Amino acid sequence: MRFRSSGGAVAPVAPAAFALLVACVACASQAPLAPLPVAPTLIKAPPVRSQAATTTAAAPAPKTALLPATPAAAPVAISLGDIGSAGRVQLLATSASGAWVALCEAESKTARLVLGSGSGEPLDDVLAQDPTGRYLVTVREGKVELVDAVVGARVSLTELGADVRRVRADYAMHRTLSFDARGRYLAYVRLHSLGSQIIVRKLDDGSEQAFPAGAGEVFRLQLSADARHVTFDALREDTNHSGKLDWPVPEDTAPKNACERPSSLRFRSFAYQGRGDALTHAVVSLPTGSVRDVPELVTPLGQSLVVREADGSLRLDQAGKRSALSPASCGAHVLFADAERGLVLATCAPPPPPKKSRQAAATPASGKREVWLFGSGLAKNLQSVLYETSTDREAVDGVRLVPLYPGSDASLLDLERREVLPLPAGSRVVTTNGALALIWREGDLYRYDAATKAEQRLAHGVLKNPDLLQAGNSVLLSPFVVVGCDGPALTSPPHALAVSTSGFVLTASPPAALSPTNATAASRSAIQGPLHWVDAKVPALDGPK
């Protein structure tokens, strides 16, 4: 089977590992339950308040280039014309809304960006894209541009002084380009003679706010899902005494051609453990404009920050004032964080077994941990057990249902009601949308409603080894397409490569369209252009295939 979300290339997935993959997808790619809170008005940044960094005055920003004002919620009209030219192509990335497609021409090894339809324009790579599918950042011959795919407007981030250097790590998120969950803002780093600046750009009108990052250099940043904070890792001091500030991962200085990526994944960052100078976590609070170092930072959570104290306890930090979240005895690691409700789903070390006689053997550690739900004044044992994890996850916004897989069982945590909803054996949560979840069990697809705690079968006949494509909460699980976790289950067109949030499917040309001289076994297994967006809601003229 293969899986791809709206922003990535097709990758093979072993069937045995699919259940774990679906769990990750369901947790990581959710649609909003309700519109996100109105983002706070950005104010002029005051001088940096940092315990570890020296204060740096805000440097004057270059003249801001404005994108034409266009309503952010304007619907995207997906073009049904040819995308790219005939012949073998490789898909690089697609828009969640269907507004653009990036692909490689296999013969010439040339990457092209197609807005709508047509042959497109040359590019070297797509550096970042927003979750809605409207905006993307591209690079061509060293020039980096922010592109609005709806109106075709462009802004040169290179001319604005953006730091777009990349690290030597394949398939990693860009270190200094970050969109919020609703595609309203872009955060990036601007290099200036007076020091690095954190820039937050409002995408619908092009206005920008600059915040001084303090002493040293910004290595990586991330804009929180709800656009309340920008967190960043800074190199403050020369801790390895090399005479300069060294990144923990080397800079990738080679020219980047997306069509020449290695065919297999290479996570080279593992080879750099212990390299470079020590990183310090820091935070920009957009409602207040304050910038401060928070070395204990785990993740932003609404108006607060989750921090881990030296004893292993988690605490909520609001403007420097801290309150308890989880005890030190828990040793919590964050499985899921809900910025809207201020809730943290975490694993906890189980209590020690009752003391026995000195002759009794100690109980060996099982690696399993209890699952707890924490919030301000809340600590609830969910009576579920998962294997231990050392990873803390960033907070998301607009999600109500979180899948849990304790052993062979499956359940949903309803964050609105703070209760666990058990699912029938063999269930796998494909995605969720508000109170709805799309469940895959055996060969059937079900719509589960957490409000009524009832499920309804949508379709029968999911393929034994299906393709799974996803954009937001719209899913293609071959041979079906389901939009928004709700019925009906639509029939997918053949040769599917990607799906949009509105239920359009990006398809390749059939191999039969090739001339007999080019119809070799290799060419038949490759993706054939031109590509097309097909509306799954409109039945094919010749019926389902």
C-alpha positions, -999 to +999 in steps of 0.1 A: +000+000+000+011+036-003+002+067+016+006+104+009-009+135+025-016+166+004+020+179+006+042+149+000+054+124-025+042+088-027+060+065-003+057+027-001+041+014+032+043-021+044+008-035+051+019-048+085+028-012+096-004+004+083-023+004+116+005+024+132+006+047+102-031+054+103-028+063+140-002+089+132-022+103+103-053+105+124-036+124+151-016+147+129-040+158+102-073+170+115-098+195+102-110+223+125-140+216+147-150+253+145-133+284+132-101+292+151-102+321+175-096+355+158-058+360+158-046+387+182-036+420+166+001+420+163+018+449+180+052+465+177+077+443+195+093+457+226+130+450+235+138+414+241+133+402+277+157+372+280+174+355+309+202+342+288+204+366+259+214+402+256+188+428+245+188+436+208+170+466+194+146+461+166+163+467+132+144+487+106+127+464+082+130+467+044+100+480+026+073+454+027+060+440-005+022+435-004+002+407-020-031+419-035-058+417-008-080+387-015-104+371+010-086+343+027-117+321+025-123+326-012-131+292-028-106+277-051-119+269-086-100+237-095-090+237-132-099+205-151-074+211-179-041+193-186-014+196-159+021+192-173+029+175-206+027+140-220+053+115-208+067+102-176+065+125-146+072+124-109+049+141-084+067+164-060+039+181-041+003+190-044-020+217-030-046+206-004-071+228-023-060+217-058-047+252-066-013+240-077+008+209-085+046+206-085+061+178-106+092+166-123+096+158-160+113+125-159+132+128-192+147+163-186+149+161-148+132+195-147+109+205-119+078+226-128+051+244-108+017+244-124-009+269-110-043+256-121-034+238-153-010+241-182+027+233-187+037+254-157+070+272-150+105+260-140+114+258-103+141+241-082+120+231-052+090+238-030+104+249+004+071+252+023+033+253+018+004+263+040-022+237+051-050+252+031-032+248-002-033+285-012+002+297-004+036+281-010+073+292-010+094+282-040+130+286-050+143+291-085+180+298-093+186+311-057+155+334-057+129+325-031+093+336-036+061+335-016+034+326-041-004+331-038-017+303-060-053+317-061-044+351-076-009+343-089+007+371-069+044+367-058+066+383-032+104+379-032+115+368+002+151+370-010+147+408-014+131+410+020+163+395+035+148+361+045+172+335+059+162+304+038+194+284+043+187+247+047+201+219+068+216+187+054+185+165+062+164+149+036+126+154+036+128+176+067+106+207+072+123+239+063+141+253+094+128+289+092+096+289+071+064+281+091+027+287+084-001+285+109-028+259+107-053+281+088-029+297+064-033+332+077+003+339+087+039+330+076+067+332+101+103+335+089+137+348+099+152+380+085+190+386+086+200+421+095+232+438+104+218+445+139+208+409+144+183+383+134+146+392+134+115+370+137+091+382+110+053+374+111+036+382+079-001+385+075-008+368+042-041+384+031-027+420+031+011+415+032+017+435+064+046+423+086+057+426+123+093+422+133+106+409+166+143+409+176+155+374+183+182+384+207+219+375+208+233+348+186+216+331+156+182+315+150+186+279+140+149+269+137+115+284+142+078+273+143+046+292+143+021+277+166-011+262+151-033+290+166-008+317+156-004+329+192+033+321+195+065+317+175+089+292+191+125+291+180+158+275+188+187+299+192+224+296+193+233+320+220+269+310+229+299+293+215+296+263+238+319+240+218+346+267+218+352+266+180+354+304+177+320+306+159+284+295+162+279+260+148+246+245+138+237+211+152+233+199+116+255+211+087+242+236+062+232+221+028+252+243+005+248+222-027+223+235-053+190+218-046+172+202-075+140+185-063+141+161-093+174+147-081+164+136-046+175+102-036+149+075-043+152+061-008+148+080+025+181+091+041+177+106+076+212+120+077+205+140+108+211+109+130+248+111+121+251+146+137+241+139+172+262+159+196+274+183+169+274+221+171+266+245+199+239+241+225+204+253+215+182+275+237+144+274+234+129+309+230+093+322+224+077+352+208+043+359+223+023+376+195-005+390+217+020+409+239+051+412+216+074+398+243+104+377+234+121+356+261+142+325+265+124+295+279+149+266+281+123+242+296+098+247+268+078+217+256+050+233+235+028+264+234-007+257+246-032+285+239-022+315+259+002+295+280+034+275+275+039+239+287+073+236+303+092+207+319+110+213+352+142+196+362+123+171+383+102+159+353+070+177+362+050+196+336+039+231+344+019+259+327+038+291+321+018+323+315+040+354+312+066+338+335+041+327+362+039+289+365+013+265+378+012+228+382+001+206+353+015+170+360+035+158+389+071+148+389+062+112+397+044+110+363+074+118+342+050+129+315+056+130+278+030+148+256+011+125+232-013+152+221-019+188+231-052+208+225-045+245+223-082+254+221-092+236+253-058+238+271-056+200+275-026+177+274-028+140+267+003+124+282+018+091+292+027+086+329+049+061+347+027+036+365+029+037+403+055+014+418+043-021+428+037-028+465+068-035+484+076-072+489+100-091+511+137-084+504+140-119+489+114-112+462+127-104+428+121-069+415+094-065+389+110-059+355+100-028+337+074-035+310+079-002+290+041+005+293+028+037+306-006+049+318-025+075+297-036+107+315-055+138+305-042+170+322-054+205+322-056+235+346-071+219+377-076+185+358-058+152+362-077+122+348-065+087+344-080+074+312-076+038+322-056+030+291-020+018+286+005+026+258+041+018+253+066+044+264+076+073+242+102+099+246+088+123+221+067+154+229+043+166+203+033+201+194-001+215+202-028+215+175-060+235+173-096+226+163-095+189+170-121+171+192-114+134+187-080+117+193-075+080+183-059+057+209-046+022+202-039+004+235-027-030+222-051-045+198-080-024+209-090+010+195-108+040+211-114+077+206-108+103+232-135+129+231-117+161+243-150+180+245-165+155+269-132+143+283-142+107+280-128+076+261-151+060+236-143+024+229-145+012+193-153-024+180-123-047+177-102-042+145-112-006+141-087+019+126-094+056+127-086+071+093-094+108+101-117+129+122-138+161+117-154+176+148-176+150+164-173+127+134-147+100+127-141+078+096-135+042+107-120+014+087-128-021+098-121-051+077-135-042+043-159-015+055-159+022+061-180+036+089-191+071+099-189+074+137-207+102+155-192+109+190-223+130+199-247+100+196-220+073+200-233+055+170-218+044+137-232+041+102-217+020+074-208+041+044-192+016+021-182-021+017-153-033-004-122-015+006-093-031-012-071-055+007-040-033+001-055+001-006-040+034-015-045+060+013-044+096+002-054+125+025-060+163+024-073+177+056-102+155+066-109+143+031-096+108+024-092+085-006-090+049+007-093+030-026-116+025-042-136+052-022-134+089-015-150+104+016-151+141+021-152+155+057-157+121+074-194+122+062-212+102+036-216+094+009-186+073+000-177+083-036-160+061-062-125+071-069-113+075-105-085+053-116-048+062-114-052+084-083-022+104-071-037+129-046-069+141-032-081+177-024-101+188+006-132+193-017-131+157-030-113+162-063-088+135-072-055+141-091-051+114-117-025+103-141-031+095-178-038+058-184-009+038-198-031+029-228-027+065-240+010+058-247+021+051-282+031+014-288+067+023-291+068+039-257+046+013-239+074-006-222+070-023-188+089+005-171+068+032-187+035+015-178+045+014-141+055+051-141+032+081-136+021+093-170+013+129-178-006+150-184-023+149-150-059+160-143-081+169-114-113+148-115-143+156-093-152+123-075-187+137-069-194+135-106-198+099-118-176+089-148-195+087-181-185+051-185-194+042-149-172+031-120-140+013-128 
